[in-house]
Amino acid sequence: MNYSKYFVIFIINLLISIFFLYNITQLALKWVDIYTKHGSYVIVPNLRYLTLSQSISILKKLGLKYDIDTSHYDPNLKKNQIISFSPEAGGYVKEGRHIYLKVNYQSQNTTFLPNIINKNKFIAMKLLHANHIPVKEIRFINDLTKDTVLKVFYKNKSIQSGYRFPYIQEGITLIIGKGYEKNNLVVPNVIGMSLHTATLTLKKKLFRVINFYYDHPIIDPDRNAKVYRQNPSPGEIQDKNKSIELWLTSKELLDNLIKIEEKDIDQKIEEKDIDQKIEEKDMIPTN
């Protein structure tokens, strides 16, 4: 029996099969490249602050698709401006990729609080009127910034610019600074000063009535005495015609009080570190 004939036929069929398999594989790979657009990338452009129409035009030219999110509103931006987008600018994406656009949008039935914080009350009222937001109450408080909107309350809760009101809304409450009365002044900090320096500092701030007390007799109080307590406290508001009370002690005692206070602080910090180390040790599992 001639086995060589059958062997040759087998080899020929094997080569033909390999040839067809190779070509089919190449065609399949080309189809996958075409379908997935392998190697075809686009750089995501910077769309921030562009209008929606401008962004869509740019994305179409680049062969990119888009999804629009209109559930956000920023009172500092114009309507239909892009607030943000994803993926970020500069990233590489394939053609046909969806870009998610967060658009500044305000529906006809939605009202947002405009940016009125730290604005003059007259400007704030105009902005509120333009946005059809009623004002239920205006409260004036002592503050250095006179006639300035300090806070806004809605339903007894503080709200910020951009707050979205319900369709049927109640009025808001404005907190506005009224400045201080003519005789009301901020009390300076004179703790640690000598009596002479403290008195001079207070008089420069127009406080005239100054009472001072020694906790014990002091030799040469003008040089050795220091203020260790005052009433009212620094930063409080006081009528300039009312008295400022100062308590003085010797410089040596004041220095000792400061050292004792610093020592107490260091001891508390050290105790806290020890407690923390004990807690960390307790948290380590034992075998």
C-alpha positions in Angstrom: 0.0 0.0 0.0 1.4 3.4 -1.0 1.3 5.5 2.2 3.4 8.3 0.7 0.5 9.3 -1.6 -1.9 9.6 1.4 0.7 11.5 3.4 1.2 14.1 0.6 -2.6 14.6 0.3 -2.8 15.1 4.1 0.0 17.7 4.0 -1.7 19.6 1.1 -5.1 19.6 2.9 -3.4 20.8 6.1 -1.6 23.7 4.2 -4.9 24.7 2.5 -6.7 24.7 5.9 -3.9 26.8 7.5 -4.2 29.2 4.5 -7.9 29.7 4.9 -7.7 29.9 8.7 -5.1 32.7 8.4 -7.2 34.7 6.0 -10.3 34.3 8.1 -8.4 35.5 11.2 -7.0 38.6 9.3 -10.5 39.5 8.1 -11.9 39.1 11.6 -9.2 41.3 13.1 -9.8 44.0 10.5 -13.5 43.9 11.2 -12.9 44.3 15.0 -10.6 47.3 14.3 -13.2 48.9 12.2 -16.0 48.2 14.7 -14.1 49.4 17.7 -12.2 52.2 15.8 -9.0 50.9 17.3 -6.3 53.6 17.3 -8.8 56.4 16.6 -8.7 58.8 19.5 -9.9 62.4 20.1 -8.7 64.9 22.7 -11.5 66.2 24.8 -11.8 70.0 24.4 -12.3 72.5 27.2 -16.0 73.3 27.2 -16.3 75.0 30.5 -18.2 78.3 30.4 -19.1 77.8 26.7 -22.8 77.8 25.8 -24.6 74.6 25.2 -25.0 75.2 21.4 -21.2 76.0 21.1 -20.3 72.8 22.9 -22.6 70.7 20.8 -21.2 72.1 17.6 -17.6 71.4 18.7 -18.4 67.8 19.8 -20.1 67.0 16.5 -17.1 68.2 14.6 -14.9 65.9 16.6 -17.2 62.9 16.1 -18.2 62.8 19.8 -21.7 62.3 21.2 -23.1 64.0 24.3 -25.5 63.7 27.2 -27.0 66.8 28.8 -27.8 67.2 32.6 -30.1 70.2 33.3 -30.7 69.6 37.0 -28.1 72.2 38.2 -28.1 75.9 38.5 -25.3 78.4 39.3 -26.5 82.0 39.8 -23.0 83.3 38.9 -23.2 81.8 35.4 -25.5 82.6 32.4 -28.3 80.4 31.3 -27.1 77.4 29.2 -23.5 77.8 30.1 -21.5 74.6 30.8 -20.9 74.2 34.5 -18.7 71.1 34.1 -18.2 68.1 31.9 -16.8 64.6 31.9 -14.3 63.2 30.9 -12.1 66.2 31.7 -10.4 68.4 29.1 -7.2 67.0 27.6 -8.2 63.4 28.0 -8.1 60.9 25.1 -11.4 59.2 24.1 -12.5 57.2 21.1 -14.7 58.7 18.4 -18.3 58.3 19.2 -17.7 58.5 23.0 -20.4 60.2 25.1 -19.4 63.5 26.8 -21.6 64.3 29.8 -22.4 68.0 30.0 -23.7 69.7 33.2 -25.6 72.7 31.9 -26.6 75.8 33.9 -30.4 75.7 33.5 -33.3 77.5 35.2 -36.8 76.3 34.4 -39.7 78.7 34.3 -41.2 77.2 37.4 -38.0 77.1 39.4 -36.6 80.1 41.4 -33.1 80.3 42.8 -31.7 82.7 45.4 -29.4 85.2 43.6 -26.0 86.2 45.1 -27.1 88.9 47.6 -24.8 88.0 50.5 -22.5 91.0 51.4 -24.3 93.2 48.9 -26.0 96.5 49.7 -29.6 96.1 50.8 -30.9 98.2 47.9 -29.1 96.1 45.3 -30.3 92.9 47.1 -33.9 94.1 47.0 -33.7 94.8 43.3 -32.3 91.3 42.6 -34.9 89.7 44.8 -37.7 91.6 43.0 -36.3 90.6 39.6 -36.5 87.0 40.6 -39.9 87.3 42.2 -38.7 86.3 45.7 -40.9 87.9 48.4 -39.3 89.2 51.6 -41.2 88.3 54.8 -39.1 90.1 57.3 -35.9 92.3 57.6 -33.9 92.2 60.8 -31.1 94.7 61.6 -28.2 93.8 63.8 -25.1 95.6 65.1 -22.3 95.0 62.6 -19.5 97.1 61.1 -20.9 96.6 57.6 -23.8 98.9 57.6 -26.8 98.3 55.2 -25.2 95.1 54.0 -27.0 91.7 53.7 -25.2 89.3 56.2 -27.5 86.3 56.1 -30.7 85.0 54.5 -33.1 82.7 56.2 -35.9 80.6 54.7 -38.2 78.6 57.0 -35.9 79.4 59.9 -32.9 77.9 58.1 -29.9 79.8 56.8 -29.6 79.5 53.0 -26.9 80.4 50.5 -26.8 81.8 46.9 -28.2 79.2 44.4 -30.8 77.8 46.9 -33.7 76.3 44.9 -37.1 77.4 46.2 -40.2 75.3 45.8 -42.9 76.3 43.3 -45.0 77.8 46.0 -42.7 79.7 48.4 -42.9 81.6 51.6 -41.1 84.9 52.1 -37.5 85.0 53.2 -35.9 86.8 56.1 -32.9 89.2 55.6 -30.3 89.9 58.2 -28.8 93.3 57.6 -26.1 95.1 59.4 -27.0 98.5 60.9 -23.5 99.5 62.0 -22.9 100.5 65.6 -24.4 103.4 67.5 -22.2 106.5 67.6 -20.9 105.9 71.2 -20.4 102.1 70.8 -16.8 101.1 70.2 -14.8 97.9 70.0 -12.8 97.3 73.2 -9.1 96.7 72.4 -6.9 94.1 74.1 -4.7 95.6 76.8 -3.8 92.4 78.7 -0.1 92.2 79.4 0.4 95.9 79.1 1.6 98.3 81.8 -1.0 100.6 83.3 0.4 103.6 81.4 0.4 101.8 78.0 -3.0 100.3 78.6 -4.5 103.7 79.6 -3.0 105.4 76.6 -4.3 102.6 74.3 -7.8 102.9 75.6 -7.8 106.7 75.4 -6.7 106.6 71.8 -9.8 104.5 71.2 -11.9 107.3 72.9 -12.6 105.4 76.1 -12.4 108.0 78.9 -13.5 106.2 82.1 -10.8 103.7 83.2 -10.9 102.1 86.6 -8.0 99.9 87.7 -7.4 97.6 90.7 -4.2 96.0 92.2 -4.5 92.5 93.6 -1.8 93.4 96.2 0.4 96.4 97.0 3.0 96.9 94.3 6.2 99.0 94.6 6.5 101.4 91.6 3.3 100.2 89.9 4.0 102.3 86.7 7.0 100.1 86.0 6.2 96.7 87.6 2.4 96.4 87.3 0.8 94.5 84.3 -2.8 94.1 83.3 -3.9 90.5 83.7 -7.7 90.9 83.3 -10.0 93.4 81.8 -13.8 94.0 81.6 -15.3 94.1 79.0 -13.2 91.5 77.3 -11.2 92.3 74.2 -13.4 92.6 71.0 -16.6 93.3 72.9 -18.7 96.4 72.1 -18.9 99.1 74.8 -20.3 102.5 75.1 -17.3 104.9 75.2 -18.8 106.8 78.2 -19.0 103.6 80.3 -16.0 102.5 82.4 -13.3 100.0 81.4 -12.1 98.0 84.4 -8.5 96.7 84.6 -6.9 94.4 87.1 -3.2 94.6 87.6 -0.5 92.4 89.2 3.2 92.5 89.4 5.2 91.6 86.4 6.9 88.7 88.2 3.5 87.2 89.2 2.2 87.6 85.7 5.2 85.9 84.3 4.7 83.0 86.8 1.0 82.8 85.8 2.0 82.5 82.2 4.6 79.8 82.9 2.1 77.9 85.0 -0.5 78.1 82.2 2.0 77.0 79.6 3.1 74.1 81.9 -0.5 73.0 82.3 -1.0 73.1 78.5 2.2 71.0 77.9 1.0 68.5 80.6 -2.4 68.2 78.9 -0.8 67.6 75.6 1.6 65.0 77.1 -1.4 63.2 78.8 -3.3 63.2 75.6 -0.4 61.6 73.7 -0.1 58.9 76.4 -3.8 58.2 76.2 -3.6 58.0 72.4 -0.7 55.6 72.6 -2.6 53.4 75.1 -5.6 53.3 72.7 -3.4 52.4 69.8 -1.8 49.6 71.8 -5.2 48.3 72.8 -6.3 48.2 69.2 -3.3 46.0 68.1 -4.6 42.4 68.0 -2.8 39.8 70.2 -2.0 36.3 68.9 
